[in-house]
Every structure is written in structure tokens, then in C-alpha cells.
Amino acid sequence: MPETAMLLDHLESMRRIRFFEEEVARLRARGDVVGSVHLCNGQEAIYTGACAALDLSRDAVFPTYRGHGWTLACGVPPYPLFAELLGRQSGINGGRGGSAYLTAPEYGMYGENSIVGAGAPIAAGAALAAAYDGSGRVALAAFGDGAMNQGAVHEAMNFAAVRRLPVIFLVENNHYSELTPIADMVRVDRLFKRASAYGMPGARIDGNDPAAVREAVSKAAGRARSGEGPVLLEAMTQRLVGHYIGDAQHYRPAGEMERALADEPIIRLLAVLRAAGVDQDELDAGADRVHAEIAEASKRALADPPADPTTVLEHLYA
């Protein structure tokens, strides 16, 4: 696919994620979506670029609880995802998973996890299975910068490195460990440098550039598939919303949000496409199509019946 066409695909994917999250915020404020919700506005290039580099017919993605963007980038349509967040029986998990626990293995998305960093050892397990089942699977574990200080993440990286497992550890570094700057949490805030202690490669990449993410994940996946083991990628980005809905963000210094808005991935990619000669009318029409898609999916999900509470004990395993 020519590069401009691929970038247009990336733009559509990022817009779908952004517009979805904006609609979720509206539904949450109105009370249609309930419970804890963590939006990913501003981090869309990571999900779009990474999923474009994977073979989701066999690869496995394990995101953190900020997982709507990963789910959409893996190919889940907006309608069943809205239905899941709204607690509808038509949701991808029958309304049981909600915002923080949804999963879509048929799309290569193997479930969010509200335990910080817990996806890393699970991804290592999926990679270990790949060593025996002949699938050629690569597992990708995505988590925030704060999760790098979790013991389970350390254990997963060490195990994966020792066993040369096909895992990509992808850190979404949005500069905040929940409400605390990552620079206040660690002595060395270039987190990719920790890779050398495990004997695996590490790199810091531009997490606001989907093409850069795609290239880095593609190389890491190729390395993993060839038996050379795991990679640690630190994708630098900024979230344009609070850590959770309701976060007043008083901790953010003056001017930070304005700088983030000027450098966010959709704005940047639009500038690249204009410079490549893509007509503004085409770009506007693309936005209109995705807006209409999201509006229709939300409306359709809202009209569906809620999940039947008498079935709440079904599909539970202990």
C-alpha cells in the first residue's frame, strides 16, 4: 500500500478512536455509561500503529484498563463496543465486561486488566504457549509508565528474556503515573533503558506518530518471530483528558495542555497529509464519515435492551 494511503487509513483509525472516546464521555456524563472509565484521547497513534504492524489473526494484544483504543484498533466495530460499555446484551461480552474488563479474542484483543501491569505476565504466558503450538504468535503487552515499577512487570520481562519469548512490552508513557509525573517516581525517567538489565533491546519511539510506531512494532515483531526474544518499546505521548472521568487535572502545570493539543497525533497527521497534497475536502469528508459511523453506533446501542440480570452468574469460572 502506498504510504499516503496507509497514512489515510491511520487517520481514519485514530479519528474513530477519538470520536468514540468523545461520545463515551458524553454518555458517561449523561449517566448512560456507569462505573469507572479511563479515556485514551491523545494516545491513538500507539494503538493504530501497533495494530497495523501485527497479524491479528494469530497475534495477541493485552492492553491495560485504558483499552477502548486498543479494542477499536484491533478491528472491533464501534457498535458492540458501545453496547458493552452501556451494559447491553448485544455488547461484545454481553454487557458483563463494561469499560475496564472487556475482551475480544476473535479480534486478537485478549482482555483488559485493572490490576496495574498484570497484562505483562499474561502476555508472557501467551508467548510461552506459542513456543509449543507452532502458531508463530507474538504477544504484545501494553501498559502505562507507572506500571514499570510493578513487580509482576519485572518478573515478566526477566522470564521472557531468559526464555527468549516472542513478547513486545510496550510502555504508553504519557508522563503521568495516574496523577503523579513519572519524573517524580523514578531516578531515571528514560524507561526503555531498563531493557539492558534484562538482556533485551529497548527503544524510545514517538508515540504520536503512527508510522513510527508501526515501524518499531513491525521490527520488534519480526525479531520475536525469528526466535530472538522480547523487546521493550517506550512510546512517548500525552493524554488530552484526565486519568479518569472526573479528574480535575489540577496537577498539570500551566501551558502543558496547550502544548499537548498542538502536538497531538491527529493534528500532526493532518499536517503531514496536507503537505503530501491531500485535499482538505477529502480530509473533511473523512471526518464526517467517521462522525456519522460513531453517532449511528451509539444510537443503535442505546436502543438495545440491557443485559438480563438473572444471567449474571453465567460465564463465570473459578
Secondary structure, 3 states (H helix, E strand, C coil): CCHHHHHHHHHHHHHHHHHHHHHHHHHHHHCCCCCCCCCCCCCHHHHHHHHHHCCCCCCEEECCCCCHHHHHHCCCCHHHHHHHHCCECCCCCCCCCCCCCCCEHHHCECCCCCCCCCHHHHHHHHHHHHHHHCCCCCEEEEEEHHHHHCHHHHHHHHHHHHHCCCEEEEEEECCEECCEEHHHCCCCCCHHHHHHHHCCCEEEEECCCHHHHHHHHHHHHHHHHCCCCCEEEEEECCCCCCCCCCCCCCCCCCCHHHHHHHCCHHHHHHHHHHHCCCCHHHHHHHHHHHHHHHHHHHHHHHHCCECCHHHCCCCCCC
